[in-house]
Amino acid sequence: MSRVTALGSALLVTGFPYDRATNPRNNFAEWEHFQRRAGACRRLGAASLDLCLVASGALDGYWERRLQPWDVAAGALVVVEAGGRVTDTRGQPFVASAGDVVASNGAIHDMIVSELAEVRS
């Protein structure tokens, strides 16, 4: 698990839905927001891989919306078992079928959730 404690030093990862060109819930606003707040942001293309990289400490945090349970359930468990934290994008308990997830090393988790709230407002 990563030891990064400042969002400005964090390496974050996310993904985008397949209908990103036509659906307004496409994660673009969040992506742009974190490009200005985090140390760096990446898109790798597989939620399960993203979550496992957070668990391994290679990445510091992850957020995404509109996922299927099979995309995130196992990876979320891996993060928790590694000592990280997983919630929905509002900081509420994670439910795989809800489709929204934030996963982190724990130290920057509340910061990610807070920044997502800022984008929503």
C-alpha positions as a Markdown table, in Angstrom:
| # | Residue | x | y | z |
|---|---|---|---|---|
| 1 | Met | 0.0 | 0.0 | 0.0 |
| 2 | Ser | 1.3 | 3.5 | -0.9 |
| 3 | Arg | 2.3 | 5.9 | 1.8 |
| 4 | Val | 1.4 | 9.1 | 0.0 |
| 5 | Thr | -0.5 | 11.5 | 2.2 |
| 6 | Ala | -0.9 | 14.6 | 0.0 |
| 7 | Leu | -3.3 | 14.7 | -3.0 |
| 8 | Gly | -0.8 | 16.9 | -4.8 |
| 9 | Ser | 1.7 | 14.1 | -4.7 |
| 10 | Ala | -0.7 | 11.3 | -5.6 |
| 11 | Leu | -0.8 | 9.2 | -8.7 |
| 12 | Leu | -4.5 | 8.6 | -9.4 |
| 13 | Val | -6.2 | 6.4 | -12.0 |
| 14 | Thr | -9.7 | 6.3 | -13.4 |
| 15 | Gly | -11.7 | 5.1 | -16.4 |
| 16 | Phe | -14.4 | 6.3 | -18.7 |
| 17 | Pro | -17.7 | 4.6 | -19.8 |
| 18 | Tyr | -18.1 | 3.2 | -23.3 |
| 19 | Asp | -20.7 | 5.8 | -24.1 |
| 20 | Arg | -18.6 | 8.7 | -23.0 |
| 21 | Ala | -19.1 | 10.6 | -26.2 |
| 22 | Thr | -22.9 | 10.8 | -25.8 |
| 23 | Asn | -23.6 | 10.4 | -22.1 |
| 24 | Pro | -23.2 | 13.5 | -19.9 |
| 25 | Arg | -22.1 | 11.3 | -16.9 |
| 26 | Asn | -18.8 | 10.6 | -18.6 |
| 27 | Asn | -16.2 | 11.4 | -16.0 |
| 28 | Phe | -14.6 | 14.3 | -18.0 |
| 29 | Ala | -15.3 | 17.0 | -15.4 |
| 30 | Glu | -13.8 | 14.8 | -12.7 |
| 31 | Trp | -10.8 | 14.0 | -14.9 |
| 32 | Glu | -10.1 | 17.6 | -15.6 |
| 33 | His | -10.5 | 18.6 | -11.9 |
| 34 | Phe | -8.0 | 16.0 | -10.7 |
| 35 | Gln | -5.6 | 16.9 | -13.5 |
| 36 | Arg | -5.3 | 20.2 | -11.6 |
| 37 | Arg | -5.3 | 18.8 | -8.0 |
| 38 | Ala | -3.4 | 15.5 | -8.1 |
| 39 | Gly | 0.2 | 14.8 | -8.8 |
| 40 | Ala | -0.8 | 12.9 | -11.9 |
| 41 | Cys | -3.7 | 11.0 | -13.4 |
| 42 | Arg | -3.8 | 8.0 | -15.7 |
| 43 | Arg | -6.3 | 5.9 | -17.5 |
| 44 | Leu | -5.4 | 2.2 | -17.9 |
| 45 | Gly | -8.7 | 0.7 | -19.1 |
| 46 | Ala | -9.5 | -2.0 | -16.7 |
| 47 | Ala | -11.1 | -1.4 | -13.3 |
| 48 | Ser | -9.9 | -4.7 | -11.9 |
| 49 | Leu | -6.3 | -3.9 | -12.8 |
| 50 | Asp | -6.6 | -0.3 | -11.4 |
| 51 | Leu | -7.9 | -1.6 | -8.1 |
| 52 | Cys | -5.1 | -4.2 | -7.8 |
| 53 | Leu | -2.5 | -1.5 | -8.6 |
| 54 | Val | -3.9 | 0.6 | -5.8 |
| 55 | Ala | -3.7 | -2.5 | -3.5 |
| 56 | Ser | 0.0 | -3.1 | -4.5 |
| 57 | Gly | 1.0 | 0.5 | -3.8 |
| 58 | Ala | 1.9 | 1.3 | -7.5 |
| 59 | Leu | -1.0 | 3.8 | -7.6 |
| 60 | Asp | -2.3 | 5.9 | -4.7 |
| 61 | Gly | -6.0 | 6.2 | -5.6 |
| 62 | Tyr | -8.8 | 5.3 | -8.0 |
| 63 | Trp | -12.3 | 6.6 | -8.8 |
| 64 | Glu | -14.8 | 5.7 | -11.4 |
| 65 | Arg | -18.6 | 5.6 | -11.9 |
| 66 | Arg | -21.1 | 3.5 | -13.9 |
| 67 | Leu | -19.3 | 0.2 | -13.4 |
| 68 | Gln | -20.7 | -3.3 | -13.3 |
| 69 | Pro | -20.2 | -5.5 | -10.2 |
| 70 | Trp | -17.9 | -7.9 | -12.0 |
| 71 | Asp | -15.7 | -4.9 | -12.8 |
| 72 | Val | -15.0 | -4.0 | -9.2 |
| 73 | Ala | -16.1 | -6.6 | -6.6 |
| 74 | Ala | -13.0 | -8.7 | -6.5 |
| 75 | Gly | -10.6 | -5.7 | -6.9 |
| 76 | Ala | -12.3 | -3.8 | -4.1 |
| 77 | Leu | -11.8 | -6.8 | -1.8 |
| 78 | Val | -8.1 | -6.9 | -2.7 |
| 79 | Val | -7.7 | -3.2 | -1.8 |
| 80 | Val | -9.4 | -3.7 | 1.6 |
| 81 | Glu | -7.3 | -6.9 | 2.3 |
| 82 | Ala | -4.2 | -4.9 | 1.5 |
| 83 | Gly | -5.1 | -2.3 | 4.1 |
| 84 | Gly | -6.7 | 0.3 | 1.8 |
| 85 | Arg | -10.1 | 1.9 | 1.8 |
| 86 | Val | -13.0 | 1.5 | -0.6 |
| 87 | Thr | -16.2 | 3.5 | -0.6 |
| 88 | Asp | -18.7 | 4.9 | -3.2 |
| 89 | Thr | -17.9 | 8.3 | -4.7 |
| 90 | Arg | -19.7 | 10.1 | -1.9 |
| 91 | Gly | -17.7 | 8.3 | 0.9 |
| 92 | Gln | -20.6 | 5.9 | 1.7 |
| 93 | Pro | -20.1 | 2.2 | 2.1 |
| 94 | Phe | -19.1 | 0.4 | -1.1 |
| 95 | Val | -21.8 | -1.6 | -2.8 |
| 96 | Ala | -20.5 | -3.4 | -5.9 |
| 97 | Ser | -23.9 | -3.3 | -7.7 |
| 98 | Ala | -24.1 | 0.5 | -7.2 |
| 99 | Gly | -21.4 | 1.1 | -9.8 |
| 100 | Asp | -19.5 | 4.0 | -8.2 |
| 101 | Val | -16.2 | 3.5 | -6.4 |
| 102 | Val | -13.3 | 5.3 | -4.8 |
| 103 | Ala | -10.3 | 3.2 | -3.6 |
| 104 | Ser | -7.2 | 4.5 | -2.0 |
| 105 | Asn | -4.3 | 3.9 | 0.3 |
| 106 | Gly | -6.6 | 5.3 | 3.0 |
| 107 | Ala | -4.5 | 8.4 | 3.7 |
| 108 | Ile | -5.8 | 10.4 | 0.7 |
| 109 | His | -9.3 | 8.8 | 0.6 |
| 110 | Asp | -11.3 | 11.6 | 2.2 |
| 111 | Met | -9.5 | 14.1 | -0.1 |
| 112 | Ile | -10.5 | 12.3 | -3.2 |
| 113 | Val | -14.2 | 12.1 | -2.0 |
| 114 | Ser | -14.1 | 15.8 | -1.1 |
| 115 | Glu | -12.8 | 16.8 | -4.6 |
| 116 | Leu | -15.5 | 14.7 | -6.2 |
| 117 | Ala | -18.1 | 16.5 | -4.2 |
| 118 | Glu | -16.6 | 19.8 | -5.3 |
| 119 | Val | -17.0 | 18.8 | -9.0 |
| 120 | Arg | -20.7 | 17.8 | -8.3 |
| 121 | Ser | -21.5 | 21.1 | -6.8 |
